[in-house]
Structures are given as structure tokens and as C-alpha cells.
Amino acid sequence: MLNTSPAAAVPITPAVPAPSGHAEGVTADEFRAAMSRLAAGVVLVTAQEPPLDPDDPDAPEGEDVGMTATAFMSVSLDPPLVLVSLREGSRMDDLLAEQPLWAVSVLTESQRHIAGRFAMKGRISDRLLFADIPYVRGKASGAPLVGGALATLECRTEQRVTAGDHTLVIGRVLTAEVPGSGGGPLLYFRGRYGHLS
């Protein structure tokens, strides 16, 4: 028997794949301008390159690498997870694809020079960038932890997710310290560093 109810008369249409690129009517500049109105905390993400020859105890240690980030957030309390967004193909993205251990230093308003130094394009060797910055080496990650930071975390990558032109790196927090530094957080708003007023 043929079903002639109204529901049966509705044609089934195949799912349409989502369009790639920017949504219709949204340019990269418009999107960037809108997102610049979202104030964000500023962190320094660090990691240490593995030695060139891990089997040779006399081989020099790998170079320290650092990157300023504003796209950093907590994800989960149990287990403790955080997320950082890295530009795909950047030095930090390439390093964390092979090195699962990394660290984050939450910068204070007085550490604007550190944020600017590790954010500049065409910069010099990371070894020189770390030269006059006080830091200790994390016990769990081996990565530099900036002295005077509001907080420091050491992480191990649990998951990497490709998202457009960025990689979302989700890390399990191995250590979390609040050194007790004074001052407020360094913020990024409308394309500039600032602080709470």
C-alpha cells in the first residue's frame, strides 16, 4: 500500500557540504577587526628542541623556542587540560608536532617587552631572545619558565586538531605554579598590549 501522508511527500535532499574559506560577505580584515575587540591575556609558550643526537650524552641540547600567544585557554579541570592555537607551519607548530612537552608563562603587565620580542616577524635566533630574560627550566618539560610571571604551567600534548590555518594543541597540565608575582595581567586589545585600569 502506498503511503500518501504529507510527510511521505517531502523529498529527501542530500546534505550540502559547508563552503570553504570566509563566509559570504565576511573579509579577513572585517573578521580580524571584530575579534580585536575581544580582550585576551598574553602568554609566552616555550619548548626545548630535542638534542640532535639523543643517544650521545655529550651532544648539545636543542635550542629553546618561544612564541607569544593570546589564543590560550583552560579546557578541562578533570583532567587538567589547556589549549593553545598555533599558526600552522610556524616554528612552534612544527616543534610541538615532534616534541610533546611544552610550557606556558602567563605574562604580567610589566613584561610587555617579552611579549613584543617573541611576537615580531623576521626575528633573530630564539637563543638570543632568551639571553637577558630571567627564567628557570621546568622540571617536567625542560622548557623555560619566565621569572616574574603571574603563573607557569608545564604541559604534555594530548591532542592536535587542524582548524583552518591554525593547529589547536590540547595539553595535559603536568605542573602549575603561582609564583606570587605582583602586578596585573598583560592584555591584548585592539591590536595593542595593555593592562587592567
PyMOL commands that place a pseudoatom at each C-alpha (Angstrom):
pseudoatom trace, name=CA, resn=MET, resi=1, chain=A, elem=C, hetatm=0, pos=[0.000, 0.000, 0.000]
pseudoatom trace, name=CA, resn=LEU, resi=2, chain=A, elem=C, hetatm=0, pos=[1.349, 3.441, -0.954]
pseudoatom trace, name=CA, resn=ASN, resi=3, chain=A, elem=C, hetatm=0, pos=[1.741, 5.965, 1.868]
pseudoatom trace, name=CA, resn=THR, resi=4, chain=A, elem=C, hetatm=0, pos=[0.255, 9.291, 0.781]
pseudoatom trace, name=CA, resn=SER, resi=5, chain=A, elem=C, hetatm=0, pos=[0.676, 11.202, 4.051]
pseudoatom trace, name=CA, resn=PRO, resi=6, chain=A, elem=C, hetatm=0, pos=[2.167, 14.733, 3.806]
pseudoatom trace, name=CA, resn=ALA, resi=7, chain=A, elem=C, hetatm=0, pos=[5.395, 13.538, 5.455]
pseudoatom trace, name=CA, resn=ALA, resi=8, chain=A, elem=C, hetatm=0, pos=[5.957, 10.985, 2.733]
pseudoatom trace, name=CA, resn=ALA, resi=9, chain=A, elem=C, hetatm=0, pos=[5.655, 13.651, 0.040]
pseudoatom trace, name=CA, resn=VAL, resi=10, chain=A, elem=C, hetatm=0, pos=[8.614, 15.667, 1.323]
pseudoatom trace, name=CA, resn=PRO, resi=11, chain=A, elem=C, hetatm=0, pos=[11.631, 14.983, -0.910]
pseudoatom trace, name=CA, resn=ILE, resi=12, chain=A, elem=C, hetatm=0, pos=[14.876, 13.981, 0.760]
pseudoatom trace, name=CA, resn=THR, resi=13, chain=A, elem=C, hetatm=0, pos=[17.691, 16.316, -0.210]
pseudoatom trace, name=CA, resn=PRO, resi=14, chain=A, elem=C, hetatm=0, pos=[21.341, 15.345, 0.137]
pseudoatom trace, name=CA, resn=ALA, resi=15, chain=A, elem=C, hetatm=0, pos=[23.475, 17.244, 2.663]
pseudoatom trace, name=CA, resn=VAL, resi=16, chain=A, elem=C, hetatm=0, pos=[25.278, 20.211, 1.165]
pseudoatom trace, name=CA, resn=PRO, resi=17, chain=A, elem=C, hetatm=0, pos=[28.957, 20.427, 2.089]
pseudoatom trace, name=CA, resn=ALA, resi=18, chain=A, elem=C, hetatm=0, pos=[29.957, 23.532, 4.032]
pseudoatom trace, name=CA, resn=PRO, resi=19, chain=A, elem=C, hetatm=0, pos=[31.574, 26.214, 1.878]
pseudoatom trace, name=CA, resn=SER, resi=20, chain=A, elem=C, hetatm=0, pos=[35.303, 26.661, 2.276]
pseudoatom trace, name=CA, resn=GLY, resi=21, chain=A, elem=C, hetatm=0, pos=[37.018, 29.959, 3.058]
pseudoatom trace, name=CA, resn=HIS, resi=22, chain=A, elem=C, hetatm=0, pos=[35.324, 33.001, 4.564]
pseudoatom trace, name=CA, resn=ALA, resi=23, chain=A, elem=C, hetatm=0, pos=[31.567, 33.181, 4.924]
pseudoatom trace, name=CA, resn=GLU, resi=24, chain=A, elem=C, hetatm=0, pos=[29.857, 35.204, 2.240]
pseudoatom trace, name=CA, resn=GLY, resi=25, chain=A, elem=C, hetatm=0, pos=[30.294, 38.908, 2.971]
pseudoatom trace, name=CA, resn=VAL, resi=26, chain=A, elem=C, hetatm=0, pos=[32.992, 38.497, 5.666]
pseudoatom trace, name=CA, resn=THR, resi=27, chain=A, elem=C, hetatm=0, pos=[36.505, 39.543, 4.734]
pseudoatom trace, name=CA, resn=ALA, resi=28, chain=A, elem=C, hetatm=0, pos=[39.678, 38.690, 6.631]
pseudoatom trace, name=CA, resn=ASP, resi=29, chain=A, elem=C, hetatm=0, pos=[40.024, 42.352, 7.659]
pseudoatom trace, name=CA, resn=GLU, resi=30, chain=A, elem=C, hetatm=0, pos=[36.443, 42.516, 8.961]
pseudoatom trace, name=CA, resn=PHE, resi=31, chain=A, elem=C, hetatm=0, pos=[36.876, 39.295, 10.915]
pseudoatom trace, name=CA, resn=ARG, resi=32, chain=A, elem=C, hetatm=0, pos=[40.212, 40.478, 12.352]
pseudoatom trace, name=CA, resn=ALA, resi=33, chain=A, elem=C, hetatm=0, pos=[38.709, 43.850, 13.355]
pseudoatom trace, name=CA, resn=ALA, resi=34, chain=A, elem=C, hetatm=0, pos=[35.774, 42.202, 15.118]
pseudoatom trace, name=CA, resn=MET, resi=35, chain=A, elem=C, hetatm=0, pos=[37.975, 39.750, 17.019]
pseudoatom trace, name=CA, resn=SER, resi=36, chain=A, elem=C, hetatm=0, pos=[40.375, 42.534, 18.051]
pseudoatom trace, name=CA, resn=ARG, resi=37, chain=A, elem=C, hetatm=0, pos=[37.581, 43.805, 20.327]
pseudoatom trace, name=CA, resn=LEU, resi=38, chain=A, elem=C, hetatm=0, pos=[37.938, 40.665, 22.439]
pseudoatom trace, name=CA, resn=ALA, resi=39, chain=A, elem=C, hetatm=0, pos=[40.464, 41.348, 25.190]
pseudoatom trace, name=CA, resn=ALA, resi=40, chain=A, elem=C, hetatm=0, pos=[42.804, 38.427, 25.795]
pseudoatom trace, name=CA, resn=GLY, resi=41, chain=A, elem=C, hetatm=0, pos=[45.524, 37.544, 28.242]
pseudoatom trace, name=CA, resn=VAL, resi=42, chain=A, elem=C, hetatm=0, pos=[49.057, 37.203, 26.874]
pseudoatom trace, name=CA, resn=VAL, resi=43, chain=A, elem=C, hetatm=0, pos=[51.274, 34.178, 27.457]
pseudoatom trace, name=CA, resn=LEU, resi=44, chain=A, elem=C, hetatm=0, pos=[54.682, 33.008, 26.330]
pseudoatom trace, name=CA, resn=VAL, resi=45, chain=A, elem=C, hetatm=0, pos=[54.634, 29.422, 25.053]
pseudoatom trace, name=CA, resn=THR, resi=46, chain=A, elem=C, hetatm=0, pos=[58.045, 27.730, 25.265]
pseudoatom trace, name=CA, resn=ALA, resi=47, chain=A, elem=C, hetatm=0, pos=[59.560, 24.390, 24.378]
pseudoatom trace, name=CA, resn=GLN, resi=48, chain=A, elem=C, hetatm=0, pos=[63.017, 22.918, 24.017]
pseudoatom trace, name=CA, resn=GLU, resi=49, chain=A, elem=C, hetatm=0, pos=[64.085, 21.267, 20.786]
pseudoatom trace, name=CA, resn=PRO, resi=50, chain=A, elem=C, hetatm=0, pos=[65.283, 17.723, 21.353]
pseudoatom trace, name=CA, resn=PRO, resi=51, chain=A, elem=C, hetatm=0, pos=[69.054, 17.211, 21.056]
pseudoatom trace, name=CA, resn=LEU, resi=52, chain=A, elem=C, hetatm=0, pos=[70.347, 16.409, 17.573]
pseudoatom trace, name=CA, resn=ASP, resi=53, chain=A, elem=C, hetatm=0, pos=[71.636, 13.048, 18.783]
pseudoatom trace, name=CA, resn=PRO, resi=54, chain=A, elem=C, hetatm=0, pos=[69.624, 11.818, 21.797]
pseudoatom trace, name=CA, resn=ASP, resi=55, chain=A, elem=C, hetatm=0, pos=[71.891, 8.752, 22.127]
pseudoatom trace, name=CA, resn=ASP, resi=56, chain=A, elem=C, hetatm=0, pos=[75.013, 10.888, 22.625]
pseudoatom trace, name=CA, resn=PRO, resi=57, chain=A, elem=C, hetatm=0, pos=[75.197, 12.271, 26.192]
pseudoatom trace, name=CA, resn=ASP, resi=58, chain=A, elem=C, hetatm=0, pos=[77.770, 14.845, 25.030]
pseudoatom trace, name=CA, resn=ALA, resi=59, chain=A, elem=C, hetatm=0, pos=[75.562, 16.180, 22.211]
pseudoatom trace, name=CA, resn=PRO, resi=60, chain=A, elem=C, hetatm=0, pos=[74.494, 19.796, 22.760]
pseudoatom trace, name=CA, resn=GLU, resi=61, chain=A, elem=C, hetatm=0, pos=[70.965, 20.392, 23.988]
pseudoatom trace, name=CA, resn=GLY, resi=62, chain=A, elem=C, hetatm=0, pos=[68.436, 21.624, 21.487]
pseudoatom trace, name=CA, resn=GLU, resi=63, chain=A, elem=C, hetatm=0, pos=[67.609, 25.314, 21.235]
pseudoatom trace, name=CA, resn=ASP, resi=64, chain=A, elem=C, hetatm=0, pos=[64.869, 26.883, 23.336]
pseudoatom trace, name=CA, resn=VAL, resi=65, chain=A, elem=C, hetatm=0, pos=[61.928, 28.174, 21.280]
pseudoatom trace, name=CA, resn=GLY, resi=66, chain=A, elem=C, hetatm=0, pos=[59.362, 30.762, 22.381]
pseudoatom trace, name=CA, resn=MET, resi=67, chain=A, elem=C, hetatm=0, pos=[56.179, 32.237, 20.953]
pseudoatom trace, name=CA, resn=THR, resi=68, chain=A, elem=C, hetatm=0, pos=[53.779, 34.917, 22.190]
pseudoatom trace, name=CA, resn=ALA, resi=69, chain=A, elem=C, hetatm=0, pos=[50.157, 33.747, 22.213]
pseudoatom trace, name=CA, resn=THR, resi=70, chain=A, elem=C, hetatm=0, pos=[46.794, 35.286, 23.041]
pseudoatom trace, name=CA, resn=ALA, resi=71, chain=A, elem=C, hetatm=0, pos=[44.690, 32.284, 21.975]
pseudoatom trace, name=CA, resn=PHE, resi=72, chain=A, elem=C, hetatm=0, pos=[45.235, 30.264, 25.158]
pseudoatom trace, name=CA, resn=MET, resi=73, chain=A, elem=C, hetatm=0, pos=[42.560, 28.890, 27.458]
pseudoatom trace, name=CA, resn=SER, resi=74, chain=A, elem=C, hetatm=0, pos=[41.681, 26.254, 30.017]
pseudoatom trace, name=CA, resn=VAL, resi=75, chain=A, elem=C, hetatm=0, pos=[39.643, 23.356, 28.636]
pseudoatom trace, name=CA, resn=SER, resi=76, chain=A, elem=C, hetatm=0, pos=[39.033, 20.924, 31.486]
pseudoatom trace, name=CA, resn=LEU, resi=77, chain=A, elem=C, hetatm=0, pos=[39.520, 20.696, 35.236]
pseudoatom trace, name=CA, resn=ASP, resi=78, chain=A, elem=C, hetatm=0, pos=[39.497, 16.892, 35.447]
pseudoatom trace, name=CA, resn=PRO, resi=79, chain=A, elem=C, hetatm=0, pos=[41.822, 16.060, 33.846]
pseudoatom trace, name=CA, resn=PRO, resi=80, chain=A, elem=C, hetatm=0, pos=[43.548, 19.457, 33.795]
pseudoatom trace, name=CA, resn=LEU, resi=81, chain=A, elem=C, hetatm=0, pos=[43.733, 20.440, 30.121]
pseudoatom trace, name=CA, resn=VAL, resi=82, chain=A, elem=C, hetatm=0, pos=[44.636, 23.671, 28.324]
pseudoatom trace, name=CA, resn=LEU, resi=83, chain=A, elem=C, hetatm=0, pos=[44.554, 24.687, 24.668]
pseudoatom trace, name=CA, resn=VAL, resi=84, chain=A, elem=C, hetatm=0, pos=[46.796, 26.926, 22.602]
pseudoatom trace, name=CA, resn=SER, resi=85, chain=A, elem=C, hetatm=0, pos=[46.243, 27.906, 18.979]
pseudoatom trace, name=CA, resn=LEU, resi=86, chain=A, elem=C, hetatm=0, pos=[49.354, 27.904, 16.765]
pseudoatom trace, name=CA, resn=ARG, resi=87, chain=A, elem=C, hetatm=0, pos=[49.696, 29.199, 13.225]
pseudoatom trace, name=CA, resn=GLU, resi=88, chain=A, elem=C, hetatm=0, pos=[50.030, 26.137, 11.004]
pseudoatom trace, name=CA, resn=GLY, resi=89, chain=A, elem=C, hetatm=0, pos=[53.597, 25.687, 9.799]
pseudoatom trace, name=CA, resn=SER, resi=90, chain=A, elem=C, hetatm=0, pos=[55.071, 28.070, 12.391]
pseudoatom trace, name=CA, resn=ARG, resi=91, chain=A, elem=C, hetatm=0, pos=[58.249, 27.042, 14.158]
pseudoatom trace, name=CA, resn=MET, resi=92, chain=A, elem=C, hetatm=0, pos=[56.334, 26.269, 17.358]
pseudoatom trace, name=CA, resn=ASP, resi=93, chain=A, elem=C, hetatm=0, pos=[53.733, 24.225, 15.468]
pseudoatom trace, name=CA, resn=ASP, resi=94, chain=A, elem=C, hetatm=0, pos=[56.476, 22.206, 13.775]
pseudoatom trace, name=CA, resn=LEU, resi=95, chain=A, elem=C, hetatm=0, pos=[58.334, 21.706, 17.059]
pseudoatom trace, name=CA, resn=LEU, resi=96, chain=A, elem=C, hetatm=0, pos=[55.264, 20.599, 19.039]
pseudoatom trace, name=CA, resn=ALA, resi=97, chain=A, elem=C, hetatm=0, pos=[54.427, 18.121, 16.277]
pseudoatom trace, name=CA, resn=GLU, resi=98, chain=A, elem=C, hetatm=0, pos=[57.545, 16.191, 17.346]
pseudoatom trace, name=CA, resn=GLN, resi=99, chain=A, elem=C, hetatm=0, pos=[58.127, 17.388, 20.924]
pseudoatom trace, name=CA, resn=PRO, resi=100, chain=A, elem=C, hetatm=0, pos=[55.152, 16.689, 23.238]
pseudoatom trace, name=CA, resn=LEU, resi=101, chain=A, elem=C, hetatm=0, pos=[56.444, 18.715, 26.210]
pseudoatom trace, name=CA, resn=TRP, resi=102, chain=A, elem=C, hetatm=0, pos=[55.959, 22.480, 26.426]
pseudoatom trace, name=CA, resn=ALA, resi=103, chain=A, elem=C, hetatm=0, pos=[55.306, 25.254, 28.905]
pseudoatom trace, name=CA, resn=VAL, resi=104, chain=A, elem=C, hetatm=0, pos=[53.325, 28.453, 29.330]
pseudoatom trace, name=CA, resn=SER, resi=105, chain=A, elem=C, hetatm=0, pos=[54.208, 31.586, 31.302]
pseudoatom trace, name=CA, resn=VAL, resi=106, chain=A, elem=C, hetatm=0, pos=[51.303, 33.975, 31.980]
pseudoatom trace, name=CA, resn=LEU, resi=107, chain=A, elem=C, hetatm=0, pos=[52.848, 37.409, 31.489]
pseudoatom trace, name=CA, resn=THR, resi=108, chain=A, elem=C, hetatm=0, pos=[52.410, 40.442, 33.721]
pseudoatom trace, name=CA, resn=GLU, resi=109, chain=A, elem=C, hetatm=0, pos=[51.750, 43.992, 32.547]
pseudoatom trace, name=CA, resn=SER, resi=110, chain=A, elem=C, hetatm=0, pos=[55.445, 44.766, 33.172]
pseudoatom trace, name=CA, resn=GLN, resi=111, chain=A, elem=C, hetatm=0, pos=[56.529, 42.007, 30.757]
pseudoatom trace, name=CA, resn=ARG, resi=112, chain=A, elem=C, hetatm=0, pos=[55.228, 43.684, 27.597]
pseudoatom trace, name=CA, resn=HIS, resi=113, chain=A, elem=C, hetatm=0, pos=[58.787, 43.727, 26.190]
pseudoatom trace, name=CA, resn=ILE, resi=114, chain=A, elem=C, hetatm=0, pos=[58.902, 39.914, 26.376]
pseudoatom trace, name=CA, resn=ALA, resi=115, chain=A, elem=C, hetatm=0, pos=[55.606, 39.588, 24.515]
pseudoatom trace, name=CA, resn=GLY, resi=116, chain=A, elem=C, hetatm=0, pos=[56.737, 42.012, 21.812]
pseudoatom trace, name=CA, resn=ARG, resi=117, chain=A, elem=C, hetatm=0, pos=[60.109, 40.340, 21.421]
pseudoatom trace, name=CA, resn=PHE, resi=118, chain=A, elem=C, hetatm=0, pos=[58.679, 36.866, 20.798]
pseudoatom trace, name=CA, resn=ALA, resi=119, chain=A, elem=C, hetatm=0, pos=[55.888, 38.150, 18.540]
pseudoatom trace, name=CA, resn=MET, resi=120, chain=A, elem=C, hetatm=0, pos=[57.979, 40.035, 15.997]
pseudoatom trace, name=CA, resn=LYS, resi=121, chain=A, elem=C, hetatm=0, pos=[58.281, 38.717, 12.455]
pseudoatom trace, name=CA, resn=GLY, resi=122, chain=A, elem=C, hetatm=0, pos=[61.653, 38.049, 10.877]
pseudoatom trace, name=CA, resn=ARG, resi=123, chain=A, elem=C, hetatm=0, pos=[63.180, 37.874, 14.318]
pseudoatom trace, name=CA, resn=ILE, resi=124, chain=A, elem=C, hetatm=0, pos=[66.658, 36.788, 15.285]
pseudoatom trace, name=CA, resn=SER, resi=125, chain=A, elem=C, hetatm=0, pos=[67.571, 33.421, 16.781]
pseudoatom trace, name=CA, resn=ASP, resi=126, chain=A, elem=C, hetatm=0, pos=[65.465, 32.384, 19.765]
pseudoatom trace, name=CA, resn=ARG, resi=127, chain=A, elem=C, hetatm=0, pos=[68.695, 31.755, 21.672]
pseudoatom trace, name=CA, resn=LEU, resi=128, chain=A, elem=C, hetatm=0, pos=[69.414, 35.495, 21.572]
pseudoatom trace, name=CA, resn=LEU, resi=129, chain=A, elem=C, hetatm=0, pos=[65.823, 36.353, 22.510]
pseudoatom trace, name=CA, resn=PHE, resi=130, chain=A, elem=C, hetatm=0, pos=[66.140, 34.377, 25.746]
pseudoatom trace, name=CA, resn=ALA, resi=131, chain=A, elem=C, hetatm=0, pos=[69.597, 35.800, 26.530]
pseudoatom trace, name=CA, resn=ASP, resi=132, chain=A, elem=C, hetatm=0, pos=[68.618, 38.528, 29.031]
pseudoatom trace, name=CA, resn=ILE, resi=133, chain=A, elem=C, hetatm=0, pos=[65.279, 37.138, 30.244]
pseudoatom trace, name=CA, resn=PRO, resi=134, chain=A, elem=C, hetatm=0, pos=[65.332, 35.584, 33.713]
pseudoatom trace, name=CA, resn=TYR, resi=135, chain=A, elem=C, hetatm=0, pos=[63.910, 32.070, 33.620]
pseudoatom trace, name=CA, resn=VAL, resi=136, chain=A, elem=C, hetatm=0, pos=[64.163, 28.651, 35.207]
pseudoatom trace, name=CA, resn=ARG, resi=137, chain=A, elem=C, hetatm=0, pos=[63.960, 25.380, 33.351]
pseudoatom trace, name=CA, resn=GLY, resi=138, chain=A, elem=C, hetatm=0, pos=[60.806, 23.377, 34.035]
pseudoatom trace, name=CA, resn=LYS, resi=139, chain=A, elem=C, hetatm=0, pos=[61.407, 20.061, 35.768]
pseudoatom trace, name=CA, resn=ALA, resi=140, chain=A, elem=C, hetatm=0, pos=[58.694, 18.239, 33.824]
pseudoatom trace, name=CA, resn=SER, resi=141, chain=A, elem=C, hetatm=0, pos=[59.149, 19.817, 30.374]
pseudoatom trace, name=CA, resn=GLY, resi=142, chain=A, elem=C, hetatm=0, pos=[62.692, 21.179, 30.276]
pseudoatom trace, name=CA, resn=ALA, resi=143, chain=A, elem=C, hetatm=0, pos=[61.185, 24.348, 28.763]
pseudoatom trace, name=CA, resn=PRO, resi=144, chain=A, elem=C, hetatm=0, pos=[61.970, 27.872, 30.016]
pseudoatom trace, name=CA, resn=LEU, resi=145, chain=A, elem=C, hetatm=0, pos=[59.553, 29.298, 32.623]
pseudoatom trace, name=CA, resn=VAL, resi=146, chain=A, elem=C, hetatm=0, pos=[59.763, 33.098, 32.723]
pseudoatom trace, name=CA, resn=GLY, resi=147, chain=A, elem=C, hetatm=0, pos=[60.771, 34.608, 36.045]
pseudoatom trace, name=CA, resn=GLY, resi=148, chain=A, elem=C, hetatm=0, pos=[58.212, 37.020, 37.488]
pseudoatom trace, name=CA, resn=ALA, resi=149, chain=A, elem=C, hetatm=0, pos=[55.300, 35.545, 35.511]
pseudoatom trace, name=CA, resn=LEU, resi=150, chain=A, elem=C, hetatm=0, pos=[51.847, 35.540, 37.104]
pseudoatom trace, name=CA, resn=ALA, resi=151, chain=A, elem=C, hetatm=0, pos=[51.647, 31.767, 36.660]
pseudoatom trace, name=CA, resn=THR, resi=152, chain=A, elem=C, hetatm=0, pos=[53.532, 28.982, 34.913]
pseudoatom trace, name=CA, resn=LEU, resi=153, chain=A, elem=C, hetatm=0, pos=[52.283, 25.669, 33.565]
pseudoatom trace, name=CA, resn=GLU, resi=154, chain=A, elem=C, hetatm=0, pos=[54.087, 22.688, 32.080]
pseudoatom trace, name=CA, resn=CYS, resi=155, chain=A, elem=C, hetatm=0, pos=[52.146, 20.549, 29.633]
pseudoatom trace, name=CA, resn=ARG, resi=156, chain=A, elem=C, hetatm=0, pos=[52.231, 17.374, 27.570]
pseudoatom trace, name=CA, resn=THR, resi=157, chain=A, elem=C, hetatm=0, pos=[50.357, 17.323, 24.263]
pseudoatom trace, name=CA, resn=GLU, resi=158, chain=A, elem=C, hetatm=0, pos=[47.274, 15.087, 24.326]
pseudoatom trace, name=CA, resn=GLN, resi=159, chain=A, elem=C, hetatm=0, pos=[45.704, 16.060, 21.017]
pseudoatom trace, name=CA, resn=ARG, resi=160, chain=A, elem=C, hetatm=0, pos=[46.342, 18.184, 17.912]
pseudoatom trace, name=CA, resn=VAL, resi=161, chain=A, elem=C, hetatm=0, pos=[43.418, 19.433, 15.833]
pseudoatom trace, name=CA, resn=THR, resi=162, chain=A, elem=C, hetatm=0, pos=[43.765, 21.189, 12.481]
pseudoatom trace, name=CA, resn=ALA, resi=163, chain=A, elem=C, hetatm=0, pos=[41.414, 24.189, 12.370]
pseudoatom trace, name=CA, resn=GLY, resi=164, chain=A, elem=C, hetatm=0, pos=[41.685, 26.295, 9.218]
pseudoatom trace, name=CA, resn=ASP, resi=165, chain=A, elem=C, hetatm=0, pos=[45.135, 27.878, 9.095]
pseudoatom trace, name=CA, resn=HIS, resi=166, chain=A, elem=C, hetatm=0, pos=[45.897, 27.022, 12.740]
pseudoatom trace, name=CA, resn=THR, resi=167, chain=A, elem=C, hetatm=0, pos=[46.594, 23.950, 14.861]
pseudoatom trace, name=CA, resn=LEU, resi=168, chain=A, elem=C, hetatm=0, pos=[44.804, 23.639, 18.196]
pseudoatom trace, name=CA, resn=VAL, resi=169, chain=A, elem=C, hetatm=0, pos=[47.138, 21.926, 20.644]
pseudoatom trace, name=CA, resn=ILE, resi=170, chain=A, elem=C, hetatm=0, pos=[45.456, 20.462, 23.726]
pseudoatom trace, name=CA, resn=GLY, resi=171, chain=A, elem=C, hetatm=0, pos=[47.856, 19.710, 26.549]
pseudoatom trace, name=CA, resn=ARG, resi=172, chain=A, elem=C, hetatm=0, pos=[47.562, 17.957, 29.892]
pseudoatom trace, name=CA, resn=VAL, resi=173, chain=A, elem=C, hetatm=0, pos=[48.914, 20.179, 32.661]
pseudoatom trace, name=CA, resn=LEU, resi=174, chain=A, elem=C, hetatm=0, pos=[51.774, 18.445, 34.463]
pseudoatom trace, name=CA, resn=THR, resi=175, chain=A, elem=C, hetatm=0, pos=[52.707, 21.297, 36.827]
pseudoatom trace, name=CA, resn=ALA, resi=176, chain=A, elem=C, hetatm=0, pos=[51.031, 24.589, 37.712]
pseudoatom trace, name=CA, resn=GLU, resi=177, chain=A, elem=C, hetatm=0, pos=[52.713, 27.241, 39.832]
pseudoatom trace, name=CA, resn=VAL, resi=178, chain=A, elem=C, hetatm=0, pos=[51.668, 30.689, 41.014]
pseudoatom trace, name=CA, resn=PRO, resi=179, chain=A, elem=C, hetatm=0, pos=[54.958, 32.356, 41.993]
pseudoatom trace, name=CA, resn=GLY, resi=180, chain=A, elem=C, hetatm=0, pos=[53.178, 35.232, 43.722]
pseudoatom trace, name=CA, resn=SER, resi=181, chain=A, elem=C, hetatm=0, pos=[54.398, 37.960, 41.405]
pseudoatom trace, name=CA, resn=GLY, resi=182, chain=A, elem=C, hetatm=0, pos=[52.852, 41.371, 41.876]
pseudoatom trace, name=CA, resn=GLY, resi=183, chain=A, elem=C, hetatm=0, pos=[51.098, 43.393, 39.231]
pseudoatom trace, name=CA, resn=GLY, resi=184, chain=A, elem=C, hetatm=0, pos=[48.247, 42.703, 36.889]
pseudoatom trace, name=CA, resn=PRO, resi=185, chain=A, elem=C, hetatm=0, pos=[47.987, 40.645, 33.718]
pseudoatom trace, name=CA, resn=LEU, resi=186, chain=A, elem=C, hetatm=0, pos=[49.238, 41.755, 30.335]
pseudoatom trace, name=CA, resn=LEU, resi=187, chain=A, elem=C, hetatm=0, pos=[46.284, 42.108, 27.960]
pseudoatom trace, name=CA, resn=TYR, resi=188, chain=A, elem=C, hetatm=0, pos=[45.923, 42.360, 24.192]
pseudoatom trace, name=CA, resn=PHE, resi=189, chain=A, elem=C, hetatm=0, pos=[43.089, 44.545, 22.889]
pseudoatom trace, name=CA, resn=ARG, resi=190, chain=A, elem=C, hetatm=0, pos=[42.525, 46.280, 19.546]
pseudoatom trace, name=CA, resn=GLY, resi=191, chain=A, elem=C, hetatm=0, pos=[45.938, 45.176, 18.312]
pseudoatom trace, name=CA, resn=ARG, resi=192, chain=A, elem=C, hetatm=0, pos=[47.843, 46.631, 21.271]
pseudoatom trace, name=CA, resn=TYR, resi=193, chain=A, elem=C, hetatm=0, pos=[49.188, 45.482, 24.608]
pseudoatom trace, name=CA, resn=GLY, resi=194, chain=A, elem=C, hetatm=0, pos=[47.525, 46.992, 27.648]
pseudoatom trace, name=CA, resn=HIS, resi=195, chain=A, elem=C, hetatm=0, pos=[46.613, 46.363, 31.267]
pseudoatom trace, name=CA, resn=LEU, resi=196, chain=A, elem=C, hetatm=0, pos=[43.618, 46.450, 33.581]
pseudoatom trace, name=CA, resn=SER, resi=197, chain=A, elem=C, hetatm=0, pos=[42.775, 50.010, 34.603]
for i in range(1, 197): cmd.bond("trace and resi %d" % i, "trace and resi %d" % (i + 1))
show_as sticks, trace
zoom trace
